[in-house]
Every structure is written in C-alpha cells, then in structure tokens.
C-alpha cells in the first residue's frame, strides 16, 4: 500500500483467521468504521485530513494484492483474481465515487462519498462480478 510523497504513511496488519485489516493515518483523520454480517468481510475506512484513503479486505480465502494512490492522492485500483474473484476500487475525477466488490459470494459493497469526500453509506447488493 502506498501513498504519494506528501501524504501520511499507511500501514496494515492482518489477523490469523480472517483478513481483518485496519489502516490509520496521522494528522486528524476522520474515521469511518463499518462491518457487515458474520458471513461478510469486515471493511474499514479511514481518511486523512485532506484525502480519502479507502481500504477493504476480502474473505478469509482471498488475499489483498495492492493498493496505490496517484500523485494527487486519487485512489486508483486494487485488484485480485484469486479463484476468479474481483476486488476493484476506483474513483471519479473528483474522488467522489468509490465502489468495491468483494467476498466469496460476490456481494457488491458499494460506497459513495459526498462533495466533501465524506462517507455516506455502504450496503451489500447481491450481484456477480466476473474477473477479466
């Protein structure tokens, strides 16, 4: 996981039984915490004082590959294709829209942000995403 040179360092740790991953930034981050049901992935979201750093974990059978930000701290993407499961993140040109797909059942985790990049909601939607 990387951020640009002018942003705070982000780190991750995992637990042994689940991919419980958390991310923190220094400064004054606005922390948004979310968890799904017992059969879903725990998702943790944190923002720095100026940029949105979004992170999600997959299920216990999935692995995080990478997460990068551009030179302007725009979230680019995170992909993994283990057993044809797709984990994907992208933002709009103004870092307003962020959507994610994950979990072994291909439940869509959807998130959108306001004009100030605050988290509005997150909900699971039963749909399938194919790995291409």
C-alpha positions as CSV (number, residue, x, y, z in Angstrom):
1,X,0.0,0.0,0.0
2,X,1.4,3.3,-1.0
3,X,0.5,7.0,-0.8
4,X,2.1,9.9,-2.5
5,X,5.2,11.6,-1.1
6,X,3.2,14.4,0.7
7,X,0.8,12.1,2.5
8,X,0.9,10.2,5.7
9,X,2.2,6.7,5.9
10,X,-0.5,4.0,6.0
11,X,0.1,0.6,7.4
12,X,-1.8,-2.7,7.7
13,X,-1.9,-5.7,9.8
14,X,-3.9,-8.9,9.5
15,X,-5.3,-11.4,12.0
16,X,-4.8,-15.1,11.7
17,X,-8.3,-16.3,11.0
18,X,-9.7,-13.5,9.0
19,X,-8.3,-10.8,6.8
20,X,-9.1,-8.1,9.4
21,X,-7.1,-5.2,8.2
22,X,-7.0,-1.7,9.5
23,X,-5.4,1.4,8.2
24,X,-4.5,4.6,10.1
25,X,-3.1,7.9,9.2
26,X,-1.6,10.6,11.4
27,X,-2.8,14.1,11.4
28,X,-6.5,14.4,12.1
29,X,-8.2,11.6,10.1
30,X,-12.0,11.2,10.0
31,X,-12.5,7.6,10.9
32,X,-15.4,5.7,9.3
33,X,-15.9,2.2,10.6
34,X,-18.2,-0.4,9.0
35,X,-18.7,-4.1,9.4
36,X,-21.0,-6.5,7.6
37,X,-22.7,-9.6,8.9
38,X,-20.8,-12.7,10.1
39,X,-20.6,-14.1,6.6
40,X,-19.3,-10.9,5.1
41,X,-16.0,-9.1,5.1
42,X,-15.1,-6.6,7.7
43,X,-14.5,-3.3,5.9
44,X,-12.5,-0.5,7.5
45,X,-12.3,3.0,6.1
46,X,-10.2,5.9,7.2
47,X,-9.4,9.3,5.7
48,X,-6.5,11.6,6.1
49,X,-7.0,15.3,6.7
50,X,-7.1,16.1,3.0
51,X,-7.5,12.9,1.1
52,X,-9.7,9.8,1.2
53,X,-7.8,6.6,1.9
54,X,-10.1,3.7,1.3
55,X,-9.3,0.1,2.1
56,X,-11.2,-3.1,2.1
57,X,-10.4,-6.7,3.0
58,X,-11.6,-9.8,1.2
59,X,-12.8,-13.0,2.8
60,X,-10.6,-15.5,4.6
61,X,-9.9,-17.3,1.3
62,X,-8.9,-14.2,-0.5
63,X,-5.7,-12.1,-0.5
64,X,-5.1,-8.4,-0.8
65,X,-2.8,-7.7,-3.7
66,X,-2.1,-4.0,-3.8
67,X,-3.5,-0.6,-3.3
68,X,-1.9,2.5,-4.8
69,X,-2.7,6.2,-5.0
70,X,-1.7,8.6,-7.8
71,X,0.4,11.7,-7.4
72,X,-2.6,13.6,-6.4
73,X,-3.8,11.0,-3.9
74,X,-6.6,9.8,-6.0
75,X,-7.4,6.2,-5.4
76,X,-6.5,4.2,-8.4
77,X,-7.4,0.5,-8.0
78,X,-6.9,-2.7,-6.1
79,X,-7.3,-5.9,-7.9
80,X,-7.0,-9.6,-7.1
81,X,-8.1,-12.5,-9.2
82,X,-7.9,-15.5,-6.9
83,X,-10.4,-18.1,-8.0
84,X,-12.0,-15.6,-10.3
85,X,-13.0,-13.1,-7.6
86,X,-12.6,-9.5,-8.5
87,X,-11.8,-6.8,-6.0
88,X,-11.8,-3.4,-7.6
89,X,-11.7,0.2,-6.4
90,X,-12.0,3.3,-8.5
91,X,-12.8,6.9,-8.0
92,X,-14.3,9.6,-10.2
93,X,-12.3,12.5,-11.4
94,X,-13.1,14.4,-8.2
95,X,-12.7,11.5,-5.8
96,X,-16.4,11.5,-5.2
97,X,-17.5,7.9,-6.1
98,X,-15.9,4.8,-4.7
99,X,-17.2,1.4,-5.3
100,X,-15.9,-2.0,-4.3
101,X,-16.7,-5.7,-4.9
102,X,-15.6,-8.5,-2.7
103,X,-16.4,-11.6,-0.6
104,X,-16.7,-15.2,-1.6
105,X,-20.3,-14.7,-2.6
106,X,-19.6,-11.8,-4.9
107,X,-21.6,-9.4,-2.7
108,X,-21.3,-5.9,-4.0
109,X,-20.0,-3.4,-1.4
110,X,-21.0,0.0,-2.7
111,X,-19.8,3.2,-1.2
112,X,-20.3,6.8,-2.3
113,X,-18.9,10.0,-0.9
114,X,-20.3,13.5,-0.7
115,X,-18.8,16.5,-2.3
116,X,-16.5,16.8,0.7
117,X,-15.5,13.2,0.4
118,X,-17.3,12.1,3.5
119,X,-18.7,8.6,3.6
120,X,-22.4,8.5,3.0
121,X,-23.5,4.8,3.0
122,X,-22.4,1.3,2.3
123,X,-24.7,-1.6,1.5
124,X,-24.4,-5.1,0.2
125,X,-26.1,-5.8,-3.1
126,X,-26.4,-9.4,-4.4
127,X,-24.8,-9.4,-7.7
128,X,-21.9,-11.1,-9.5
129,X,-18.8,-9.6,-10.9
130,X,-16.6,-11.6,-13.2
131,X,-12.9,-11.4,-13.2
132,X,-11.5,-10.3,-16.5
